[in-house]
Amino acid sequence: MNRTAVLNVVGLTESLLGEHTPRINAFRAAGALAHIAPAFPAVTCTAQSNYLTGKTPATHGIVTNGWYNRELAEVQFWKQSNHLVAAPKIWDDLRAADPAFTCAKMFWWYNMYSSADWSVTPRPMYPADGRKFFDVYAWPYDVRDEMKRDLGEFPFPGFWGPVAGVDSPQGKADCATRWIAESAKWIEEKKRPTLNLVYLPHLDYNLQRIGPNDPRIAKDLREIDAIVGDLLEFFQRRGVRALLLSEYGITPVDRPIHLNRLFRQQGWITTKEELGLELLDYGNSRAFAVADHQVAHIYVNDRAIENKVRALLEQTPSVAQVMGAAEKKTAGIDHSRAGDLIAIAAENAWFTYYYWLDDACAPDFARCVDIHRKPGYDPVELFLDPAIPAVKLKILWRLLQKKLGFRMLMDMIPLDATLVKGSHGCRPKNRSDWPIAIASSSVHLPGTQLDSTEVYDIIKRLVLS
């Protein structure tokens, strides 16, 4: 078997390659590039599951980054158990071919309780008194302590939130991605895995925050090029093959779509008041949307209104397509976790989870970085509220309150969805905005265009041939 590293450079597309990516350009020039027809939806959990199983969501069940659990009547986002992916993984198949095969998963998703040999993933600790401590989860357990001893604490604020992708007191703009890259080197030097899966998210932040056409993206490109170039040289010195991948391309957006507000105006959404704020009551709502970037799963509890819901979606500006049962089957997403209907946004639009009609009634978590409680993905978490005077001083005050043991909210996130300038999830019209695969030789790429499920075969070919 050939030892192989897969570098998942999130958001990388051919349109971004140029003067600011000389080291990635050199790797491409010496090898070959293929465009990947995006997974549907083109989001992290679905794309990675397609890549690592060779199957679509109809089989592996990962219909998006989060979905409505019909039995519990709860929306659940960013869960981490690998058992959710209901298909054999590439490391299982390669280990069956050779029992000596080993695999490390460095920050790829669904990284807990997998059968990979070594894994590290972001995982805060939540004591019973309401505190939150940033940390990572690793398997085996001793990897966590040894890695943190050698690399220091994982810079969690740089992984997600208002300081991700920007220079701040918490670290340089690329601090989280650089730490992950160092963790990939660490696992290579200590364990020498046959397959090293490495997640590099740096581009993801500002491509969503300010959009891919903003000239400031040049800085992000130079930073990720330096990290990737360093890793390529490191693995080459150690005789490890490398494959560059991305999960999706991020395109400019200028229009948020608030489906749950439209549904509420129709009387289909039920909210309950808790401490003067509104929570969406999923089980008692006739229909609601679970929004994830440019795709929204619509769950219809009252099937008598399904045709009305579909008609409203089809009439909503910037909704490009609505899928029902037949369309879901064609797209390979006809799974019980999927919505009864699926809405796809136009390329310049995206879906919010917002359901309140008055910001004063928004739930407390809306103004916080809280990826698990929100019934949908919220890219506005990348911003500090511009309406808060001296917002950084307020953050320092909140941190002091926290240190003194007071109950407090880090309520610094705005409720203005128009701030977001980039998104993903649909299939961009321009192929140069699709995700890509770059291999060191054209022998390992069967053509210039791949289906997302074919990435599985590419990785397998690199290891076996």
C-alpha positions as CSV (number, residue, x, y, z in Angstrom):
1,M,0.0,0.0,0.0
2,N,1.1,3.6,-0.7
3,R,0.9,6.0,2.2
4,T,-1.3,8.8,1.2
5,A,-2.4,12.2,2.6
6,V,-5.7,13.8,1.5
7,L,-5.7,17.6,2.1
8,N,-9.2,18.9,2.2
9,V,-8.8,22.6,1.3
10,V,-12.3,23.9,2.0
11,G,-13.7,26.3,-0.6
12,L,-10.8,25.9,-3.1
13,T,-11.9,26.2,-6.7
14,E,-10.1,26.7,-10.0
15,S,-11.4,30.3,-10.1
16,L,-9.3,31.1,-7.0
17,L,-6.0,29.7,-8.3
18,G,-3.7,32.3,-9.6
19,E,-1.0,34.7,-8.5
20,H,-1.7,34.3,-4.8
21,T,-1.4,30.5,-4.9
22,P,2.1,29.7,-6.4
23,R,2.7,26.5,-4.4
24,I,-0.7,25.0,-5.2
25,N,-0.2,26.1,-8.8
26,A,3.2,24.2,-8.9
27,F,1.6,21.1,-7.6
28,R,-1.1,21.3,-10.2
29,A,1.4,21.9,-13.0
30,A,3.3,18.8,-12.1
31,G,0.2,16.7,-11.9
32,A,-3.5,17.0,-12.9
33,L,-6.7,18.8,-11.9
34,A,-10.2,17.5,-12.2
35,H,-13.5,19.4,-11.4
36,I,-15.8,17.6,-9.0
37,A,-19.5,17.8,-9.8
38,P,-20.7,19.0,-6.3
39,A,-22.4,16.7,-3.9
40,F,-26.0,17.5,-3.3
41,P,-26.3,19.4,-1.2
42,A,-22.8,20.9,-1.5
43,V,-22.2,21.2,2.2
44,T,-19.5,19.8,4.5
45,C,-21.1,16.7,6.0
46,T,-22.8,15.5,2.8
47,A,-19.7,16.1,0.6
48,Q,-17.3,14.3,3.0
49,S,-19.7,11.4,3.4
50,N,-20.0,11.0,-0.4
51,Y,-16.1,11.1,-0.7
52,L,-15.5,8.6,2.1
53,T,-18.3,6.1,1.2
54,G,-18.7,6.4,-2.5
55,K,-22.4,6.6,-1.9
56,T,-25.1,9.3,-2.0
57,P,-27.3,10.5,0.8
58,A,-30.0,8.1,-0.2
59,T,-27.6,5.4,1.1
60,H,-25.4,6.9,3.8
61,G,-28.2,9.2,5.2
62,I,-26.2,12.5,5.5
63,V,-28.8,14.7,3.8
64,T,-27.2,18.0,5.0
65,N,-25.2,19.3,8.1
66,G,-28.3,18.8,10.2
67,W,-31.9,17.7,10.0
68,Y,-35.2,17.2,11.8
69,N,-35.3,14.1,14.0
70,R,-39.0,13.1,13.5
71,E,-39.1,10.8,16.5
72,L,-37.6,13.3,19.0
73,A,-39.3,16.3,17.3
74,E,-35.9,18.1,17.4
75,V,-33.6,19.7,14.9
76,Q,-30.1,18.5,15.4
77,F,-27.1,20.1,13.7
78,W,-23.4,19.3,13.7
79,K,-23.6,16.0,15.5
80,Q,-20.3,14.1,15.5
81,S,-21.0,10.4,15.9
82,N,-19.7,8.4,12.9
83,H,-22.5,5.9,13.4
84,L,-24.8,8.5,11.6
85,V,-23.1,7.7,8.3
86,A,-24.8,4.5,7.4
87,A,-22.4,3.0,4.8
88,P,-19.0,1.4,5.0
89,K,-16.1,3.9,5.0
90,I,-13.0,3.8,2.8
91,W,-10.8,2.9,5.8
92,D,-12.9,-0.2,6.5
93,D,-12.7,-1.3,2.9
94,L,-8.9,-0.7,2.7
95,R,-8.3,-2.5,6.0
96,A,-10.2,-5.5,4.7
97,A,-7.8,-5.5,1.8
98,D,-4.8,-5.3,4.1
99,P,-5.0,-5.7,7.9
100,A,-1.9,-3.6,8.2
101,F,-3.7,-0.5,6.8
102,T,-4.2,2.4,9.2
103,C,-6.1,5.7,9.0
104,A,-6.0,9.1,10.8
105,K,-8.9,11.5,10.5
106,M,-7.6,15.0,11.4
107,F,-10.7,17.2,11.9
108,W,-12.9,15.7,9.1
109,W,-16.5,15.6,10.4
110,Y,-18.3,12.6,12.0
111,N,-15.0,11.9,13.7
112,M,-16.2,10.4,17.0
113,Y,-16.6,6.6,17.4
114,S,-15.5,5.8,13.9
115,S,-13.3,2.8,13.2
116,A,-10.4,5.0,12.0
117,D,-7.3,4.3,14.0
118,W,-6.7,7.9,15.2
119,S,-9.0,10.9,15.1
120,V,-9.0,14.4,16.4
121,T,-12.0,16.8,16.2
122,P,-13.2,20.0,17.9
123,R,-15.2,19.3,21.0
124,P,-15.9,21.8,23.8
125,M,-16.6,20.7,27.3
126,Y,-19.8,21.7,29.0
127,P,-19.8,21.5,32.8
128,A,-23.2,21.3,34.5
129,D,-22.9,24.9,35.8
130,G,-23.3,26.2,32.2
131,R,-19.7,27.0,31.5
132,K,-18.0,26.1,28.2
133,F,-14.4,25.2,27.8
134,F,-12.9,25.0,24.3
135,D,-11.1,21.7,23.6
136,V,-10.7,18.8,21.2
137,Y,-11.8,15.1,21.3
138,A,-9.3,12.5,20.3
139,W,-9.1,8.8,20.0
140,P,-7.2,7.1,21.4
141,Y,-7.5,9.4,24.4
142,D,-3.8,9.7,25.0
143,V,-3.5,11.4,21.6
144,R,-5.3,14.5,22.9
145,D,-3.0,15.1,25.9
146,E,0.2,14.3,24.0
147,M,-0.7,16.5,21.0
148,K,-1.8,19.4,23.2
149,R,1.5,19.1,25.1
150,D,3.5,19.4,21.9
151,L,1.3,21.8,20.0
152,G,-0.4,23.8,22.7
153,E,-4.2,24.3,23.1
154,F,-6.3,24.2,19.9
155,P,-7.2,27.9,19.1
156,F,-10.9,27.2,19.0
157,P,-12.1,30.8,18.5
158,G,-10.1,30.8,15.2
159,F,-12.0,27.7,14.1
160,W,-15.5,29.3,14.0
161,G,-17.1,32.6,15.1
162,P,-16.4,36.3,14.6
163,V,-12.6,36.0,14.9
164,A,-12.3,33.0,12.6
165,G,-10.2,34.0,9.6
166,V,-9.2,37.4,11.0
167,D,-6.2,38.5,13.1
168,S,-7.2,39.0,16.7
169,P,-5.9,38.7,20.3
170,Q,-7.0,35.0,20.1
171,G,-4.5,34.4,17.3
172,K,-3.6,35.0,13.6
173,A,-6.2,34.7,11.0
174,D,-5.0,31.2,10.0
175,C,-4.3,29.9,13.5
176,A,-6.9,27.1,13.6
177,T,-6.0,25.8,10.1
178,R,-2.2,26.0,10.9
179,W,-2.8,24.1,14.2
180,I,-4.6,21.4,12.2
181,A,-1.8,21.2,9.7
182,E,0.7,20.8,12.6
183,S,-1.5,18.1,14.0
184,A,-1.4,16.2,10.7
185,K,2.4,16.4,10.8
186,W,2.4,15.2,14.4
187,I,0.2,12.2,13.6
188,E,2.5,11.4,10.6
189,E,5.6,11.5,12.7
190,K,4.2,9.6,15.7
191,K,2.0,7.0,14.0
192,R,2.8,6.9,10.2
193,P,-0.8,6.2,9.1
194,T,-1.4,4.7,5.7
195,L,-4.1,7.3,5.0
196,N,-4.0,10.7,6.6
197,L,-7.2,12.7,6.1
198,V,-6.6,16.4,6.8
199,Y,-9.2,19.2,7.0
200,L,-8.0,22.7,6.2
201,P,-10.9,25.2,6.6
202,H,-9.1,28.6,6.4
203,L,-10.7,29.8,3.1
204,D,-14.2,29.0,4.4
205,Y,-14.5,32.0,6.6
206,N,-13.9,35.1,4.5
207,L,-15.3,33.6,1.4
208,Q,-18.6,33.6,3.3
209,R,-18.0,36.8,5.2
210,I,-16.9,39.1,2.4
211,G,-17.4,37.0,-0.7
212,P,-15.0,35.5,-3.3
213,N,-14.8,38.7,-5.3
214,D,-13.5,40.9,-2.5
215,P,-9.8,41.8,-3.1
216,R,-9.1,41.1,0.6
217,I,-9.5,37.4,-0.2
218,A,-5.9,37.6,-1.7
219,K,-4.5,37.5,1.8
220,D,-6.5,34.3,2.7
221,L,-5.2,32.7,-0.5
222,R,-1.6,33.5,0.3
223,E,-2.1,32.1,3.8
224,I,-3.7,28.8,2.7
225,D,-1.1,28.5,-0.1
226,A,1.7,28.7,2.5
227,I,0.1,26.1,4.7
228,V,-0.7,23.7,1.9
229,G,2.7,24.1,0.3
230,D,4.4,23.4,3.6
231,L,2.3,20.2,4.0
232,L,3.0,19.1,0.4
233,E,6.8,19.4,1.0
234,F,6.6,17.7,4.4
235,F,4.7,14.7,3.0
236,Q,6.9,14.5,-0.1
237,R,10.0,14.3,2.0
238,R,8.5,11.4,3.9
239,G,7.4,9.5,0.7
240,V,3.7,10.1,1.2
241,R,1.5,10.7,-1.8
242,A,-0.8,13.8,-1.6
243,L,-4.2,14.5,-3.0
244,L,-5.7,18.0,-2.7
245,L,-9.5,18.2,-2.5
246,S,-12.2,20.7,-1.8
247,E,-15.8,20.1,-0.7
248,Y,-17.6,22.9,-2.5
249,G,-17.2,26.3,-4.1
250,I,-18.4,29.5,-2.5
251,T,-20.1,32.0,-4.8
252,P,-21.2,35.6,-4.2
253,V,-24.7,36.2,-2.6
254,D,-26.7,39.3,-2.0
255,R,-30.1,38.0,-1.0
256,P,-31.1,36.1,2.2
257,I,-34.5,34.2,2.0
258,H,-36.4,33.8,5.3
259,L,-38.7,30.8,4.6
260,N,-39.8,30.3,8.2
261,R,-41.1,33.9,8.3
262,L,-43.1,33.2,5.1
263,F,-44.5,30.0,6.6
264,R,-45.3,31.9,9.8
265,Q,-47.3,34.5,7.9
266,Q,-49.3,31.6,6.5
267,G,-50.1,30.3,10.0
268,W,-48.0,27.1,9.5
269,I,-45.3,27.9,12.1
270,T,-46.0,27.5,15.9
271,T,-43.9,29.3,18.4
272,K,-43.9,29.2,22.1
273,E,-42.9,31.9,24.5
274,E,-40.2,31.2,27.0
275,L,-39.0,34.1,29.3
276,G,-40.4,36.6,26.9
277,L,-38.7,35.1,23.8
278,E,-39.9,32.9,21.0
279,L,-38.9,29.3,20.3
280,L,-39.9,27.4,17.2
281,D,-42.1,24.5,18.2
282,Y,-41.3,21.9,15.6
283,G,-43.6,19.2,16.6
284,N,-46.7,21.5,16.7
285,S,-45.8,23.4,13.5
286,R,-47.7,22.4,10.3
287,A,-44.6,23.0,8.2
288,F,-41.2,24.5,8.8
289,A,-37.8,24.8,7.1
290,V,-34.4,23.6,8.3
291,A,-32.1,25.9,6.4
292,D,-28.5,25.0,5.5
293,H,-26.7,27.5,3.2
294,Q,-28.5,27.4,-0.2
295,V,-30.6,24.3,0.6
296,A,-33.6,24.1,2.9
297,H,-35.3,20.9,4.0
298,I,-39.0,21.5,4.4
299,Y,-40.8,19.2,6.9
300,V,-44.5,19.1,6.5
301,N,-46.3,17.7,9.6
302,D,-49.7,18.4,8.1
303,R,-49.6,16.6,4.8
304,A,-52.9,18.2,3.8
305,I,-51.0,21.5,3.1
306,E,-48.0,20.0,1.2
307,N,-49.3,21.3,-2.1
308,K,-49.8,24.7,-0.7
309,V,-46.3,24.7,0.8
310,R,-44.8,23.7,-2.5
311,A,-46.8,26.4,-4.4
312,L,-45.6,29.1,-2.0
313,L,-42.0,27.9,-2.4
314,E,-42.3,27.9,-6.2
315,Q,-43.6,31.5,-6.1
316,T,-40.9,32.8,-3.7
317,P,-38.3,35.0,-5.4
318,S,-34.8,33.5,-5.6
319,V,-36.0,29.9,-4.9
320,A,-34.6,28.2,-8.0
321,Q,-36.1,24.7,-7.6
322,V,-38.4,22.7,-5.3
323,M,-37.9,19.0,-5.0
324,G,-40.6,16.5,-4.1
325,A,-40.5,12.7,-3.9
326,A,-39.6,12.2,-7.6
327,E,-36.9,14.9,-7.7
328,K,-35.3,13.7,-4.5
329,K,-35.0,10.2,-5.9
330,T,-33.4,11.5,-9.0
331,A,-30.9,13.6,-7.0
332,G,-30.0,10.6,-4.7
333,I,-31.3,12.2,-1.6
334,D,-34.5,10.2,-1.0
335,H,-33.8,9.3,2.6
336,S,-36.1,9.4,5.6
337,R,-34.0,12.2,7.2
338,A,-34.6,14.5,4.2
339,G,-37.4,17.0,4.2
340,D,-40.7,16.2,2.5
341,L,-39.8,19.0,0.2
342,I,-36.4,20.5,-0.5
343,A,-35.9,24.1,-1.7
344,I,-32.8,25.2,-3.6
345,A,-31.8,28.8,-3.7
346,A,-30.6,30.7,-6.7
347,E,-26.9,31.0,-6.8
348,N,-26.9,34.6,-5.5
349,A,-29.2,33.7,-2.6
350,W,-29.2,31.6,0.6
351,F,-31.7,30.5,3.3
352,T,-31.8,31.8,6.9
353,Y,-33.3,29.9,9.8
354,Y,-35.0,33.0,11.1
355,Y,-38.6,32.6,12.2
356,W,-39.4,35.6,14.5
357,L,-41.0,38.7,13.1
358,D,-39.7,41.0,15.7
359,D,-36.0,41.0,16.7
360,A,-36.9,41.8,20.2
361,C,-38.5,38.3,20.4
362,A,-35.6,36.4,18.9
363,P,-34.3,33.6,21.1
364,D,-31.3,34.3,23.2
365,F,-29.1,31.9,21.2
366,A,-29.7,33.9,18.0
367,R,-27.2,36.6,19.2
368,C,-24.6,34.0,20.2
369,V,-22.3,31.5,18.5
370,D,-24.4,28.5,19.1
371,I,-24.2,25.9,16.3
372,H,-26.2,23.2,18.1
373,R,-29.3,25.1,19.3
374,K,-30.1,27.0,16.1
375,P,-32.5,25.2,13.8
376,G,-30.3,25.9,10.8
377,Y,-26.9,27.0,9.8
378,D,-26.1,30.6,10.7
379,P,-23.2,32.3,8.8
380,V,-24.0,35.6,10.6
381,E,-22.0,34.0,13.5
382,L,-18.9,35.2,11.5
383,F,-19.8,38.8,12.4
384,L,-19.8,41.1,15.5
385,D,-22.9,43.2,15.7
386,P,-22.0,46.6,14.2
387,A,-24.8,48.2,16.1
388,I,-23.2,47.6,19.5
389,P,-21.0,50.6,20.5
390,A,-17.4,49.6,21.4
391,V,-18.3,46.0,20.8
392,K,-14.8,44.7,21.6
393,L,-14.9,46.4,25.0
394,K,-18.2,44.7,25.6
395,I,-16.6,41.4,24.8
396,L,-13.8,42.1,27.4
397,W,-16.5,42.9,29.9
398,R,-18.4,39.7,29.2
399,L,-15.1,37.7,29.5
400,L,-14.5,39.3,32.9
401,Q,-18.0,38.4,34.0
402,K,-17.3,34.9,32.9
403,K,-14.0,34.7,34.7
404,L,-15.7,36.0,37.9
405,G,-18.3,33.2,37.7
406,F,-21.3,35.3,36.7
407,R,-24.0,34.0,34.3
408,M,-23.7,35.9,31.1
409,L,-24.4,35.7,27.3
410,M,-21.8,36.4,24.6
411,D,-24.6,38.1,22.8
412,M,-22.5,39.9,20.1
413,I,-23.9,38.3,16.9
414,P,-26.1,40.6,14.7
415,L,-29.4,39.6,13.2
416,D,-28.7,41.1,9.9
417,A,-28.5,38.4,7.3
418,T,-27.6,40.9,4.5
419,L,-24.0,41.0,5.9
420,V,-23.2,37.6,4.4
421,K,-21.6,37.8,1.0
422,G,-20.8,34.2,0.1
423,S,-22.6,30.9,0.2
424,H,-22.7,27.3,-1.2
425,G,-25.0,24.3,-1.4
426,C,-26.4,24.5,-5.0
427,R,-24.4,23.6,-8.1
428,P,-22.7,26.8,-9.5
429,K,-23.3,27.5,-13.2
430,N,-19.6,28.1,-13.8
431,R,-17.5,24.9,-13.6
432,S,-14.6,27.0,-12.4
433,D,-16.6,27.5,-9.1
434,W,-16.9,23.7,-8.5
435,P,-14.8,21.9,-6.0
436,I,-11.6,20.4,-7.4
437,A,-9.2,17.4,-7.0
438,I,-5.5,17.9,-7.7
439,A,-3.3,14.8,-7.9
440,S,0.4,14.5,-8.4
441,S,-0.2,12.4,-11.6
442,S,-3.0,12.2,-14.2
443,V,-2.8,8.4,-13.7
444,H,-4.8,8.8,-10.6
445,L,-7.6,10.9,-12.1
446,P,-9.8,9.2,-14.6
447,G,-10.8,12.4,-16.4
448,T,-11.2,16.1,-16.1
449,Q,-14.6,15.8,-14.3
450,L,-15.6,13.5,-11.4
451,D,-18.8,12.8,-9.6
452,S,-18.5,13.4,-5.9
453,T,-18.9,9.7,-5.2
454,E,-15.9,8.9,-7.5
455,V,-13.5,10.6,-5.0
456,Y,-13.8,7.4,-3.0
457,D,-12.3,5.5,-6.0
458,I,-9.5,8.1,-6.4
459,I,-8.4,7.8,-2.8
460,K,-8.5,4.0,-3.0
461,R,-6.5,4.0,-6.2
462,L,-3.8,6.3,-4.7
463,V,-3.4,3.9,-1.7
464,L,-3.6,0.6,-3.7
465,S,-1.8,1.3,-7.0
